[in-house]
Amino acid sequence: MDQILTYLVISASSSAATRVEDWESNWGKDKFPDMARASVALSFLAFFAFASSSLISGYTLCTLKSM
């Protein structure tokens, strides 16, 4: 489940980053692109949190010793 969420977050973040640049080139600089950039940055931070969670759970699963 965490891998699916990780993929969705990174694809949405990359799409949003592209749209922010388009917005600024079409309508100029205002408050919206700054807020959108902050949102994209937090999305990438969430991606790294999900990615580390995936790595940790994968490591735990692979090193689990059966009884």
C-alpha positions as CSV (number, residue, x, y, z in Angstrom):
1,M,0.0,0.0,0.0
2,D,2.8,2.4,0.8
3,Q,4.4,1.8,-2.5
4,I,1.2,2.8,-4.3
5,L,0.9,5.9,-2.3
6,T,4.5,6.8,-3.0
7,Y,4.0,6.5,-6.7
8,L,0.9,8.6,-6.6
9,V,2.5,11.3,-4.5
10,I,5.6,11.6,-6.8
11,S,3.5,11.6,-10.0
12,A,1.2,14.3,-8.6
13,S,4.2,16.4,-7.4
14,S,6.0,16.3,-10.7
15,S,2.8,17.2,-12.5
16,A,2.1,20.1,-10.1
17,A,5.6,21.4,-10.5
18,T,5.2,21.6,-14.2
19,R,1.8,23.4,-13.9
20,V,3.2,26.0,-11.5
21,E,5.8,27.0,-14.1
22,D,3.1,27.2,-16.8
23,W,0.9,29.4,-14.5
24,E,3.7,31.8,-13.8
25,S,4.7,32.1,-17.5
26,N,1.1,32.7,-18.6
27,W,-0.3,35.0,-15.8
28,G,2.8,36.4,-14.2
29,K,4.0,36.2,-10.6
30,D,1.5,36.5,-7.8
31,K,0.9,34.7,-4.5
32,F,-0.5,31.5,-6.0
33,P,2.8,30.2,-7.5
34,D,4.6,30.7,-4.2
35,M,2.0,28.7,-2.3
36,A,1.9,26.0,-5.0
37,R,5.7,25.7,-4.9
38,A,5.5,25.3,-1.1
39,S,2.9,22.6,-1.7
40,V,5.1,20.8,-4.2
41,A,8.0,20.9,-1.8
42,L,5.9,19.4,1.0
43,S,4.7,16.7,-1.5
44,F,8.3,15.8,-2.3
45,L,9.0,15.6,1.5
46,A,6.0,13.3,1.8
47,F,7.5,11.2,-1.0
48,F,10.7,10.7,0.8
49,A,8.8,9.8,4.0
50,F,6.8,7.1,2.1
51,A,9.9,5.9,0.3
52,S,11.8,5.4,3.6
53,S,8.8,3.6,5.0
54,S,8.8,1.3,2.1
55,L,12.5,0.6,2.5
56,I,12.2,0.0,6.2
57,S,9.2,-2.3,5.9
58,G,10.9,-4.3,3.1
59,Y,14.1,-4.7,5.1
60,T,12.1,-5.8,8.1
61,L,10.2,-8.3,6.0
62,C,13.3,-9.8,4.5
63,T,15.2,-10.1,7.8
64,L,12.3,-11.6,9.7
65,K,13.2,-15.0,11.1
66,S,10.4,-17.5,11.1
67,M,9.9,-19.4,14.4
